Amino acid sequence: MDAGPNILIMTPVTAEMDAVCRGLQNNPRFHVTEAGVGPAEAAVRTTLALTRGSFDLVICMGIAGGFPGRAAVGSLVVADAIVAADLGAETPDGFSSLDTLGFGSSTIEASGQASALATALAQAGLAAALAPILTLSTVTGTAATAQALSERFPRAAAEAMEGFGVATAAQSFGIPVLEIRAISNAIGPRDRSAWRIGEALQALEAAGPTLLEVLV
Ligand SMILES: O=C(O)c1cccc(C(=O)CC[C@H]2O[C@@H](n3cnc4c(=O)[nH]cnc43)[C@H](O)[C@@H]2O)c1
């Protein structure tokens, strides 16, 4: 194959993988693999994929919840930072992150390509924000938790369950990482009837041509 980047894309489940592959027109530079759901499974599967191939960039792609007023259903969010929002300790004075506890960092900075990608997605006519994306092991299901997260992370636009796992694996191999999410639901009180998974999968697919243009 010609010189060019080899890019590993981790998607939680098959429906997301199929949408991403359609958007990328099965371009051979992109290797799309299932990460499973949740940060632990995603970290393990990303590590396995990275031991089996040689990659220049890792991307976590899938659907996500959007903070109301920051990322609408059907829009895209490109992470400038990938944040483990529930990694730390609860205290009577509030949440203490890993950083505060002195055990490491809860934030992994995204590749410098994140900004150019968000700009190019917007130029392609897609609604796209550049903002931190939170990783949580538990999907937020109450207004109180949504409010608390929104206050702890005033710039965050989305939450999902795999980004920090994928990013931790990529970081341990010294490979830059991106997270790109399409919003399927608003973060807040659980309401499965309001999830718009089809709309989010369409947005993931629509991002493909811009990824080809900017990253290859
Ligand atoms: O029925 C539920 O309440 C429920 C509980 C846990 C998981 C789900 C899923 O449908 C899978 C979550 C899957 O999609 C991503 N995702 C999408 N929206 C959100 C969200 O608001 N918060 C966190 N994750 C979300 C996530 O990355 C998983 O891969 C349903």
The ligand as an ORCA input file, in Angstrom:
! r2SCAN-3c Opt
* xyz 0 1
  O     -31.633      1.981     28.659
  C     -30.771      2.647     29.209
  O     -31.051      3.523     30.035
  C     -29.337      2.425     28.841
  C     -28.416      2.190     29.833
  C     -27.107      1.922     29.479
  C     -26.726      1.887     28.172
  C     -27.654      2.155     27.192
  C     -27.281      2.142     25.773
  O     -28.094      2.244     24.900
  C     -25.871      1.979     25.331
  C     -25.020      3.168     25.536
  C     -24.020      3.233     24.407
  O     -24.228      4.402     23.690
  C     -23.376      5.441     24.161
  N     -24.277      6.438     24.758
  C     -25.316      6.962     24.093
  N     -25.945      7.867     24.830
  C     -25.301      7.923     26.020
  C     -25.510      8.702     27.191
  O     -26.423      9.542     27.296
  N     -24.655      8.487     28.211
  C     -23.634      7.605     28.118
  N     -23.419      6.842     27.007
  C     -24.241      7.008     25.964
  C     -22.363      4.782     25.093
  O     -21.068      5.164     24.730
  C     -22.602      3.284     24.901
  O     -21.722      2.755     23.922
  C     -28.968      2.414     27.515
*
